[in-house]
Amino acid sequence: MSQPAAAATPAALSAQTSGEKLFQPLKLGPYTLPHRVVMAPLTRSRAHQPGNVPSALNACYYAQRASAALLISEATQVSMQGQGYAWTPGIHSREQIEGWRVVAEGVHEAGGLIFMQLWHVGRISHPALQPDGMLPVAPSAIRPAGEAFIENARGEGTLVPFVTPRALHIEEIPYIVRQYVLGARHARNAGVDGVEIHAANGYLLDQFINSATNHRTDSYGGSVENRTRLLLEVVEAVCEVWGADRVGVRLSPRGTFNDIHDDDPEVTFGYVASQLNEFRLAYLHVVNPDAAALERGEEPSPDALRILALMREKYHGTLMLAGGFARDSAEAWLQADRADLIAFGRKFISNPDLPERLRVGAPLHADDPVTYYGGGAKGYTDYPTLAQERGEQPRACVDQRWR
Ligand SMILES: Cc1cc2nc3c(=O)[nH]c(=O)nc-3n(C[C@H](O)[C@H](O)[C@H](O)COP(=O)(O)O)c2cc1C
């Protein structure tokens, strides 16, 4: 783990005097973030093959973005069973730990902080991605609508329909918690600065939380207390590895991605947020369910606003929001005390120096969805910084030690 980041930068201090919140520092667990512009977790499906190992190219990509107040890594499977897309990195093999160490060192050398997002996809997978071609696991045997992204015989990415997953036996649940514990320990060995537990976007922990994907009749299904049990067990176990002040949790209340639905999201997620309070986590990270409206420059729907306000009310620690933010909306939401940190996703894909661009009001490059998943440097490490646009040479990215 790196030392806590330096306190306020000159830019942050001048922002403080001008009353701008986006560029004010913030204490986050043992760290002091120089500003509030976080890089959201972004799957890019570019881990080295075979073995889903982070590579020099991945280290370059993260180091380029080290001016974020905090980098949250792409979702990283804690086990082979936890994988749901082709070429995503894991944190369960020795090679993967070494690969992540190179990423963490690159980020630290560039002055940044990185948390690893710990991931188990549950039913959002396919036998082609599972050990020994087995069925993906889930709280209940309910097939999601949609398609899985796998590698075909020619080594290309392709979409195939999801299958009906196998419902986990109650005896297996301690081993799911164990997968997160091992992932958390490996992340620590890799030298990242903390972890974020991915309990959002319709993956395994979210499948347990939401009523439509959890039809269990044992102590992990039915009541909201039971549906939340696995998340809280995972949070407790991961906090034992890291200390709660280096652990974040990501939720997506009212989310619909990956065919998820809850019959009473305010009750469900209000309960989750109030339970998470007890851990004194580094932060709670919430995905805005109406990012599309915010992106159009409008207020999110009343339902979305109500659940975001509920998260703020029930959770008393540091709150990070993501989804559809631009500079002005981020500043306005911080000013209105709706959040403490704002995570940017797509804008960070195409603007490695996003905090500086936001600070000076520079134009932003548009991202290209064609290069989101898979491939190499194109659309990944080739977006220029402002300094490069002024003619500076790019910082040497691939250090020999990173090979
Ligand atoms: C290419 C891509 C990959 C993503 N991968 C992840 C991921 O690995 N984990 C996660 O929690 N969210 C993931 N998301 C969601 C983002 O973290 C973020 O919530 C979303 O992009 C909305 O923020 P934005 O409007 O600033 O882009 C991904 C989004 C995109 C566009």
Ligand as a Chemical Component Dictionary entry (heavy atoms), coordinates in Angstrom:
data_LIG
# 
_chem_comp.id                   LIG 
_chem_comp.type                 NON-POLYMER 
_chem_comp.pdbx_formal_charge   0 
_chem_comp.three_letter_code    LIG 
# 
loop_
_chem_comp_atom.comp_id 
_chem_comp_atom.atom_id 
_chem_comp_atom.alt_atom_id 
_chem_comp_atom.type_symbol 
_chem_comp_atom.charge 
_chem_comp_atom.model_Cartn_x 
_chem_comp_atom.model_Cartn_y 
_chem_comp_atom.model_Cartn_z 
_chem_comp_atom.pdbx_ordinal 
LIG C1  C1  C 0 -17.096 0.347  -20.937 1  
LIG C2  C2  C 0 -17.721 0.330  -19.568 2  
LIG C3  C3  C 0 -17.311 -0.609 -18.652 3  
LIG C4  C4  C 0 -17.847 -0.614 -17.351 4  
LIG N1  N1  N 0 -17.370 -1.513 -16.433 5  
LIG C5  C5  C 0 -17.792 -1.467 -15.152 6  
LIG C6  C6  C 0 -17.206 -2.307 -14.163 7  
LIG O1  O1  O 0 -16.272 -3.072 -14.419 8  
LIG N2  N2  N 0 -17.702 -2.212 -12.892 9  
LIG C7  C7  C 0 -18.728 -1.367 -12.561 10 
LIG O2  O2  O 0 -19.146 -1.328 -11.400 11 
LIG N3  N3  N 0 -19.266 -0.537 -13.483 12 
LIG C8  C8  C 0 -18.814 -0.553 -14.751 13 
LIG N4  N4  N 0 -19.320 0.338  -15.674 14 
LIG C9  C9  C 0 -20.209 1.424  -15.214 15 
LIG C10 C10 C 0 -19.396 2.670  -14.891 16 
LIG O3  O3  O 0 -18.602 2.468  -13.732 17 
LIG C11 C11 C 0 -20.267 3.925  -14.648 18 
LIG O4  O4  O 0 -21.138 3.674  -13.586 19 
LIG C12 C12 C 0 -21.057 4.273  -15.900 20 
LIG O5  O5  O 0 -20.209 4.369  -17.032 21 
LIG C13 C13 C 0 -21.809 5.595  -15.719 22 
LIG O6  O6  O 0 -20.909 6.653  -15.518 23 
LIG P1  P1  P 0 -20.575 7.714  -16.714 24 
LIG O7  O7  O 0 -21.880 8.309  -17.123 25 
LIG O8  O8  O 0 -19.661 8.714  -16.073 26 
LIG O9  O9  O 0 -19.924 6.944  -17.826 27 
LIG C14 C14 C 0 -18.828 0.338  -16.993 28 
LIG C15 C15 C 0 -19.256 1.273  -17.936 29 
LIG C16 C16 C 0 -18.709 1.292  -19.204 30 
LIG C17 C17 C 0 -19.138 2.353  -20.192 31 
# 
loop_
_chem_comp_bond.comp_id 
_chem_comp_bond.atom_id_1 
_chem_comp_bond.atom_id_2 
_chem_comp_bond.value_order 
_chem_comp_bond.pdbx_ordinal 
LIG C1  C2  SING 1  
LIG C2  C3  SING 2  
LIG C2  C16 DOUB 3  
LIG C3  C4  DOUB 4  
LIG C4  N1  SING 5  
LIG C4  C14 SING 6  
LIG N1  C5  DOUB 7  
LIG C5  C6  SING 8  
LIG C5  C8  SING 9  
LIG C6  O1  DOUB 10 
LIG C6  N2  SING 11 
LIG N2  C7  SING 12 
LIG C7  O2  DOUB 13 
LIG C7  N3  SING 14 
LIG N3  C8  DOUB 15 
LIG C8  N4  SING 16 
LIG N4  C9  SING 17 
LIG N4  C14 SING 18 
LIG C9  C10 SING 19 
LIG C10 O3  SING 20 
LIG C10 C11 SING 21 
LIG C11 O4  SING 22 
LIG C11 C12 SING 23 
LIG C12 O5  SING 24 
LIG C12 C13 SING 25 
LIG C13 O6  SING 26 
LIG O6  P1  SING 27 
LIG P1  O7  DOUB 28 
LIG P1  O8  SING 29 
LIG P1  O9  SING 30 
LIG C14 C15 DOUB 31 
LIG C15 C16 SING 32 
LIG C16 C17 SING 33 
# 
